[in-house]
C-alpha cells in the first residue's frame, strides 16, 4: 500500500487524491438527481439545481459518518446516491402526482419514506440483524434483482431521454466506449462517463452559443439559467416542509434498501481486501454491523435535508485498489469537497442545464452495466441447475411484466378496494410494491430460492 488506513499524505497531495474520489463518482451520482429531479419538479432547472446541491451535502455527511469508527465501519468508503432508489422514488413521485401533489408535496412523501427506511436500516445494522438477513440473500436472489434495476430502466434511458436526439445520445455512448475500452490511457480509463458527458456538453454549449441549437432543440443549453443562478446557497433542513410518512411510499422503497444493504455487504468485503486492513480481506461482523448502521443514519440525514438515499460506492473501492491509497484522511477530504460543492448553486445550475439526450446516452451505458453486474453476481450460482434457471427466468419475467402492467392497471383502478380506511391503505401498498420491477423480482426470487430445496453450492453460497 502507498498509504494505509491511518496514514496522512501531505495536504496538497491528499486534496488531489480526494478530488479524484469525487471525480470518480461525479458522473454516476449526478445522473441520479438529474433523472429524479425532472420527475419530481418537472421542467424547473432551479429546483433541480437545489436538489443536486442537497444530494452532494448528503453524500459528504454520510461519508463522514461511515469513516468515523464511532458511528461507522471505519473503512475508506465513499457514499453516494444509488441507482437502486431511482425506480421506487419515481414510483412515489407518480403516487404523489396522482394524489394532486406538486414538487414540495412530492418531496415531503419521498423524504418521509427515506427517513423511515433509514431508521429500519439503522436498526438492522446496529442491532446485528444484518447477519441473519445475509443468510437468505443468495446470488440467485441478488443477481436477477440487480438485473431488473438496470434493464428495468430501459424506457427511462431510451424513451424519455435518448430518443429526443439519437445523434447526441449515441455520441455520449460512443465516447464512453472509446474512453473506457479503446484508449489505453489511465486518465481516460478512470473517467470515461465524466469525460464523454463533458465533451458532448461543451459541444452542445458551443452550438447553442452560435445559434445552431435554438430554444426547443433537444441539444439546447439554458445558458440564462446558469448565468442567473446564485454563486452560493445554504442547505437547510426540511426545505420542502416537514416529511409526510405514507405507508405505501415506505413499502415502495423497502426493496431498494434491501438491495442497498446487500450491495454494501459485498463492498465491505471488497474494500477490506483492497485496503489490506482486515484479515484475509474479510471484514469483522462488528465492522459490517456498524457500516450498515451508519448508512441508515446517513439516509435519515439525507431525508431531513431533501436528498436521495445514500449507499456505498463500488467505483471508489476500485480506485483504492488501483491507487493503493486506503487513507481515511483522503476520503475525509473527498467528503469535505462534496459538502463544499453543495454550497455552490452555480455548479448545480450547470449540471441541471444539461440537455436530456446527453443524460440518456449516459443512462444507456450505465444501466446496461448495472444489468450486466447482476449477471456477474448470478454467475456465482450454478447456472447449469434447472432449479436456478427456472427461478431466475420466472423472476425476471414477473418483474418486467407485473411491474409494467400494474402501473397502467392502478391508473384505471385507483380505488379498487375502496376510497378510505385500511383497505385503501392496503391497496396503495400493493400498487407501490407491484409497480416496482425490482421489488416484484426481489420478492419472487427471495420466496422461491428459500422454499425450493437446493444445495449451498447450487445456490452460490458457502456450506
N, C-alpha and C positions, 0 to 999 in steps of 0.2 A: 504494500500500500504506500502511495505517496504521502497521504495524510490520513491517519487513523481517526477513530471516533472522537477522541478528546483533543486532538491536535488543533492548533490555531495557525493557519497560514498567515503571512504578512497581510495587513489590512487591504492594501491595494490589490494583491492577488486574490484575496478572499472575496472582494467585491466583484471582480471579473468572474470568478468561479460561481458566485451566487447568481450573477446576471445570466450566466449560461444556463443555470437551472430554470430561470424564469423564461428564457427564450425557448428552451426545450418544451415546456408545457404551454407556451403562449398561444400557438396556433390552435391546438386542440381545445384548450379550455375556453378560449374566446369564442369558439363556434357555438358553445352551449348557450350563452346568453343571447347571442345573435339569433339563434333559432327560436328560443323560448320567448325572447323579448317581442318578436313580431307576433307571436300567437297570443301573448298576454295584452300588449299595448297597441297592437295594430301598427299602422304606419305613423309612428311617433318617435322620431330619432332621439329627441331629448330624453324621453322616459327610458328608452333602450340604453342610452349612454349612462344614465343613472344606475340602471340595473347592472350594467357591466362593472361600474365602479363598486357597487355593493358586493359583487362576486369576488373581485380582487381583494377586497377587505376580508371577506370570509375565508378565502384561501390562505391569506397571510396569517390570520389569527389561528386557524385550525392547524396550520403547520407548526406554529409555536407551541400549541398545546400538545402536539404529537411528539416533538423532540424533547420536551421538558419531562424528565423522569418522574416528577411528582404526579403528573396528570396522564402522561402518555408512555409509549413504548421506549422512548429514548433513542430510537433508531433514526438515521438521517433520511426520513421520508417526507417528500413534499406532498401536500394535499391539494386537490383541485376538484373542479366540477366534473361529475361522472356522466357519461352518456346513458348510463342505466336509468337516470332520472328524467330523461327527455320525454319518453312516452307517457309515464304516469303524470308528470306535471302538465303536459299538453292535454291529457285527459281531464285533469282538474280544471284547466282553463276552459275547456269545452263545457264542462258541467256548470261553471260559473256563468258563461255566456248564455247557456240555456235558461239559467235562473234570472237572467236580465242584469247581471253584474258587468261592470266595466273594469278598467285596469286596476284601480286601487282595491276594489272589492275582490277581484280575482286573486290579487296578490295576498290579501288577507287570508283567503282559503288556502293558498299554496304555503304561506308561511306557517299557518296553523298545522298543516299536515307534516311539514318538515320538522317543526319543533316536537310534535307528538312522536314522530318516527325517531327523532334524535334521542328522546327520553328512553324509548324502547331499546335502541342500540346501546345507550349508556348503561342501562340495566343489564343487558345481555353480556356486555363486556366486563364491567366492574364486578358483577356477581359470579363470573366464571361459567355462565351458561353456554358461552360460545363453544366450549369443548364438546358439549353434548350435541349441539346443533351440527357441528362439523361431521359427526359420525354418520348422519343420514344424507349428507350432501356429497354425492359421488360425481365423477366425471360424466356419468350417464345423465345426471340431473343438470350439472353446470354447463356442459357442452351445448346442448340444444337451447338452453335458456339464453346463453350469450349469443348464439347464432341468431336467435329471434330479436335480440337487441339491435344487431347490425342490419340483418336482412329485412326485419320488420319495418325499418325506417326508409325503405327504398322509395316509397311515394314522396316522403318529405324531401329526400335528396333530389329526385328527378322532377316530379310534377310541380312542386311548389317553388323550386329554385332553379335547377339546372336547365329545365325546358324553356325558361324565359329567354335564354340566349345560349344555344349549344356551342357556338364558337368560343365564347368567353369561358364557359364551364369546362369544355374539353381542353382548352389551353391550360387551365389550372391542373386538370388531371394529368396532362402530358408533362407539365413541369414537375409534378410530384414524382412521376415515374423516372424522369431524367435525373433529378437531383438525388433520388433515393437509390436508383439501381444502375443507371448508365454511367454517370460521372463518378470516378473513383477518387474523389477528393473529400477528406474527412469533414470539412466545414459544410459542404453541400449535403453529405450523407446524414449529418446531425440534425439539420433543419430543413428537410425537403418541403414540408407543408408550409412552414412560415415563409420560405424564400419564394415558393411558387405563388402564394397569395400576394406577397409583396410586389413581385414583378408585374403581375396582371393588374393589381390595384393601381400601381403607378401608371400603367398603360391607360387604364380607364380614366384616371385623373387627368392625364395629359390630353386625351381625346375629348374630355368634357371641357377643358380649358380652351381648346381650339375650336369648339363648336361642332365637332364631328358627332358627338353624342349629346343631342339636345335633351331637354327635360322630357321625360316619358320614355326615353330609350332605356332598355334593360341595363346598359352599362353606365348610365348617368350617375355621377357622384354629386351629392348635395353639398357643394363646397360652402354654400351660405351657412349650412348647419354647423360646419366646422369653424368658420370664422366668427360666428356669433356665440359659440359656446364659451363659457367662462373658463379661465385657466384653473381655478381651484373650486372644490366642493367639499362639503363636510358631511361625512356619513352620520346618520342619526338613527337611533333605534326606533322601531315601529313607524318608519317613514310613511307607510301606506295605511296606517291605522292599526289598532290592536288586532292581532290574528284571530280568525274565527276557526273553531275546531269542529270541522264537519267529519262525521264518522265515515261517510262514503269516500271522502278525499283521503282519509287516513288509510283505509283499506286499499285504495288505489296505489298508494306509494309504498306499501309494505314489501311488495315483491322486489322493488328497486333496492330497498335497504337490505334485504336478504342477499341479493346478488352482490351488493357493495361489500357486505361483511365477508362473504366467501372469497371474493376477489382480493380483499385485503389480507386474508389468511395466506394466500399464495404470495402476496407481495412481501409480507413479513419474512417468509422463508427466503425469498429471492434477495432481499436487501441484507439479511443476515449473512448469506453466503457471499454476496458481492462485497460487503464491508469487512468480512472476516472478523466479526465481533462475537459470534456465538459458536459454541462447539459444533463442529461438523455442519455448519450452516443451518442449524435448527434453532429457532427462537424458543425461549422458555415459555411455559404456559402463562406465567405472570406477565411476560412481555406481550404476548398475544392478547390477554385479557385487558391490559391497560391500553394497548393500542386501539382495540375496538371501542373501549370506553371513551377514549379521547376523541375518536371520530364522532361518536354520539354527542359528546359535549360540544364539539365544533359545529355539528349540524344544528344544535339548539341555538348557538350564537348566530349561525347563518340565517335561521328563520327570524330571529329578532331584528337583524339588520337588513332583511329583504333580499337575501342571496339564495342561490340554489344550493342544494345539499352538497357536501364535500366528501371526498374519499381519497385513498392513497393513489399515487400516480406511477404506473409501471414504467412510463417513459424515462422518468428521472432515476429510477433504480438502474435502468440500463446505462444511464450517464455515469452513475457511481462506478459501475463495473468497468466502463470504458476508460474513465479518467483515473481510477484508483484513488479518488478523493472521497473519503467517507466522513469527513469532518462535520459534526453537528453545527459548528460555528459557521461554516459555509452555508448550510441550509438555513440557519437563523438569519443570515444576511439576505438570502433569497426571500424569506418570509417578510423581512422589513421592506425590501424593494416592492413586493406586491402590495403591502399596506400603503406605501408612498404613492404607488400608481393609482390607488383608489381615490386619492385626493385630487387627481387631475381630470377634470371634465373635458379638457381639450383632447387628451389622448383617447378617452372613451368616445368622444364625438367622432374622431377619425375612424374608429373601429365601427361605430354604429352606422356611418355613412357608406359602408362598403356595399356595392351592388350585390343583389341576391344571387345572380349567376356565379359569382366568384365563390360564394358560400356553398352553392350547390356542387360546384366542382370538387371542393374540399370534402364535402359530405360523401360524394360518390366513392372517393378513395378511402376515407376513414371508416365509413360504415361498412364497406366491404371488408376492410381489415379486421374490424371488430367481429364480424361474422366468421371470418377465417380463423380468428383466435379461438372461437368456440369449437371449430373443427379440430384444432390442435389439442384442446383440452379433452374433447371426446375421444381422441386417438389414444389416450391413456387407458381406456377401457378396451375390451376385446370386441373389435368390430366384425369379427367372424362369427360372433354369437347371434343366433337367431333371436334370442331374448332381447338383446340390446338393439338390434336392427328394428324390431317391431316397436319397442318403446320409443326410440328416437323418431322413427317415421311418424308414429301417431302423435307424438308431442309437437313436432314441427307443423304437421298438417292442422292440428287443432288450434295451435297458437295463431297461425296465419289466418285460418278460416273463421274461427269463432271471433277472434279479435276484430276482423273486418266486418263480419256480419252484425255483431252486437251494436256497433256504432250506429248503423242505419236503423236497426230494429228499435233501439232505445229512442231515437228521434220520432219514430212513428207511434211509439207506445210509452210516452214519458211517465204515465201514471198507471201502469199495468196492474199493480197491486194496491191501488188506492192513492188518494191525494194527501192523506195525513196519517199520523200515527206510526207505529212500529213497522207496519207493512210497507209504508212509503220509504222509511229509512233502509229497510232490508233490500228493497228493490234498487235503491240508489247504490247500495254496496255491490249488489250483483252486477249492475251496469258498469260501475267503476272498475271492478276486477276483470270482468269478461271483455271489456273494451280494450284491455291491455294485452297485446300479443305475448309479451314477456311473462305477464302474470299467469295467463292461461297455460302457457308452456311449462312454466315452473311448477304449477300445481299438478299437471298431468304427469310430468317426469318424476316429481317427488313421490307421488302416491304409487305409481306403477313400479318404480325402481325399488321401493321399500316393501311392497306387497308381494311381488313376484320373486320366487326364490332364485338366487344367483350366487356363485362363489365370489369371494373377495377379488380374486384375480380377474374374473369375468367383469366385475363392476369397476375395476381400476383402482382398488384400494388395497392397503396393506392388510394382511391377515391378522 
